Amino acid sequence: MLEIERKFEVGSDQATWRSQVVRSFPIVQGYFADAGQGGASVRVRISGEDKANLNIKSNDAGICRLEYEYPIPVEDAREMLRDFCRGRVIEKTRHVVAAAETGLCWEIDEYHGAFAGHFTAEIEIPSADFDFVRPEWLGVERTGDPRFTNAALAQSQRWPE
């Protein structure tokens, strides 16, 4: 399945987007050994309390990437995080905000732990040339910058400069 997505850092104006949040939930995700090396990253993710997925995503740079996601039992995901993702785990809260005039949603990730104080915003779009309204709270675009993939962040455990 093809994922078409744009990614941005979030500017300092948190009050505006926070007032537009329609739902929030915690995410814990870990990357298997050598996350992001070679042609794909493999991650396990627990969203909220009761949903878990195994995800394989191509490491292509740019807006379009192949992505496959499969539901798995939450207990299996917990074991994979513990046994396969040692030290390559990211914890964050995902906030969902409706995108102006498009019917799409922004997913704003508020990072915790080593990345506390950092935020990214992503929007999945129907085509690479899709035009959307850029909210005033968006910061620098990071689409295609491999340093800002969650796989790279999990591997380095440092926010890129």
C-alpha positions as CSV (number, residue, x, y, z in Angstrom):
1,M,0.0,0.0,0.0
2,L,1.3,3.4,-0.9
3,E,1.4,6.1,1.9
4,I,1.6,9.7,0.7
5,E,2.5,11.9,3.6
6,R,4.0,15.3,4.4
7,K,5.8,15.9,7.7
8,F,6.6,19.1,9.6
9,E,8.0,20.2,12.9
10,V,5.5,22.1,14.9
11,G,6.1,25.8,15.7
12,S,5.9,27.3,19.1
13,D,2.2,28.2,19.0
14,Q,0.7,25.2,20.9
15,A,-2.4,26.9,22.1
16,T,-3.9,27.2,18.6
17,W,-3.6,23.6,17.6
18,R,-4.3,22.2,21.1
19,S,-7.7,24.0,21.1
20,Q,-8.6,22.1,17.8
21,V,-7.7,18.6,19.0
22,V,-10.6,16.1,18.5
23,R,-8.8,13.2,20.2
24,S,-5.5,12.1,21.8
25,F,-4.0,8.8,22.7
26,P,-0.7,7.4,23.8
27,I,1.7,5.5,21.4
28,V,4.6,3.3,22.3
29,Q,6.5,2.1,19.3
30,G,9.7,0.2,18.9
31,Y,12.0,-0.7,16.0
32,F,13.6,-4.0,15.4
33,A,17.4,-4.3,15.2
34,D,19.1,-2.0,12.6
35,A,15.9,0.1,12.3
36,G,16.0,2.1,9.1
37,Q,19.0,0.2,7.6
38,G,18.5,-1.2,4.2
39,G,15.3,-1.1,2.3
40,A,12.7,-1.0,5.1
41,S,12.1,-0.4,8.8
42,V,10.1,-2.8,10.9
43,R,8.2,-1.6,14.0
44,V,5.7,-2.7,16.5
45,R,3.3,-0.1,17.9
46,I,0.8,-0.1,20.7
47,S,-1.8,2.7,20.3
48,G,-4.0,3.5,23.3
49,E,-4.7,0.6,25.6
50,D,-6.1,-2.0,23.2
51,K,-4.6,-1.7,19.7
52,A,-1.3,-3.1,18.4
53,N,0.2,-3.4,14.9
54,L,3.3,-4.7,13.2
55,N,4.4,-2.3,10.5
56,I,6.9,-2.5,7.6
57,K,7.7,0.8,5.9
58,S,10.1,1.4,2.9
59,N,13.0,3.8,3.5
60,D,12.3,5.8,0.4
61,A,13.0,9.5,0.7
62,G,10.2,11.9,-0.2
63,I,6.4,12.0,0.1
64,C,5.5,8.5,-1.1
65,R,6.5,5.3,0.7
66,L,5.3,1.8,0.8
67,E,3.7,0.8,4.1
68,Y,2.2,-2.5,5.3
69,E,0.4,-2.7,8.7
70,Y,-1.0,-5.8,10.4
71,P,-2.9,-6.0,13.6
72,I,-1.4,-8.2,16.3
73,P,-2.4,-9.0,19.9
74,V,-1.3,-6.3,22.4
75,E,0.5,-8.9,24.6
76,D,2.5,-10.0,21.6
77,A,3.4,-6.3,20.9
78,R,4.5,-5.9,24.5
79,E,6.8,-8.9,24.3
80,M,8.2,-7.7,21.0
81,L,8.9,-4.2,22.4
82,R,10.7,-5.9,25.3
83,D,12.6,-8.6,23.4
84,F,13.3,-7.2,19.9
85,C,13.4,-3.4,20.3
86,R,15.9,-2.9,23.1
87,G,16.7,0.8,23.4
88,R,14.9,1.7,20.1
89,V,11.6,2.7,21.6
90,I,9.7,6.0,21.2
91,E,6.9,7.2,23.4
92,K,4.6,9.9,22.3
93,T,1.0,11.2,22.5
94,R,-0.8,11.6,19.2
95,H,-3.2,14.5,18.9
96,V,-5.6,14.5,15.9
97,V,-6.7,17.9,14.5
98,A,-9.0,18.3,11.5
99,A,-7.3,19.9,8.5
100,A,-9.0,23.0,7.2
101,E,-11.3,22.6,4.2
102,T,-10.0,19.1,3.2
103,G,-11.8,16.5,5.3
104,L,-8.3,15.2,6.2
105,C,-6.6,15.2,9.6
106,W,-3.3,16.4,11.0
107,E,-1.6,13.9,13.4
108,I,0.5,15.9,15.8
109,D,3.0,13.8,17.8
110,E,4.1,15.1,21.2
111,Y,7.3,13.2,22.0
112,H,8.2,12.1,25.5
113,G,11.4,10.8,27.2
114,A,14.6,11.7,25.3
115,F,12.6,13.8,22.8
116,A,10.4,15.7,25.3
117,G,9.5,19.1,24.1
118,H,9.6,18.2,20.4
119,F,6.5,17.9,18.2
120,T,5.9,16.8,14.6
121,A,2.8,17.1,12.4
122,E,1.9,14.8,9.6
123,I,-0.9,14.8,7.0
124,E,-1.7,11.9,4.8
125,I,-2.8,13.2,1.4
126,P,-4.5,11.5,-1.6
127,S,-1.8,12.5,-4.1
128,A,1.7,13.9,-4.1
129,D,0.5,17.2,-5.7
130,F,-2.5,17.6,-3.4
131,D,-2.9,21.2,-2.2
132,F,-3.8,21.7,1.4
133,V,-4.0,24.8,3.7
134,R,-0.9,25.2,5.8
135,P,-1.9,26.0,9.4
136,E,0.0,28.9,11.0
137,W,1.4,26.6,13.7
138,L,3.4,24.5,11.3
139,G,7.1,24.9,11.4
140,V,9.9,23.6,9.1
141,E,8.9,20.9,6.6
142,R,10.8,17.6,7.2
143,T,9.2,15.5,4.5
144,G,12.0,13.3,3.0
145,D,14.6,14.2,5.7
146,P,15.7,10.8,6.9
147,R,16.9,12.2,10.2
148,F,13.3,12.9,11.2
149,T,11.8,9.4,10.6
150,N,10.7,7.7,13.8
151,A,13.0,4.8,12.9
152,A,16.1,7.1,12.8
153,L,15.0,8.9,16.0
154,A,14.6,5.5,17.8
155,Q,18.0,4.5,16.6
156,S,19.9,7.6,17.6
157,Q,17.8,8.6,20.6
158,R,18.7,12.3,19.8
159,W,16.7,15.0,18.2
160,P,18.4,16.2,14.9
161,E,20.1,19.6,15.0
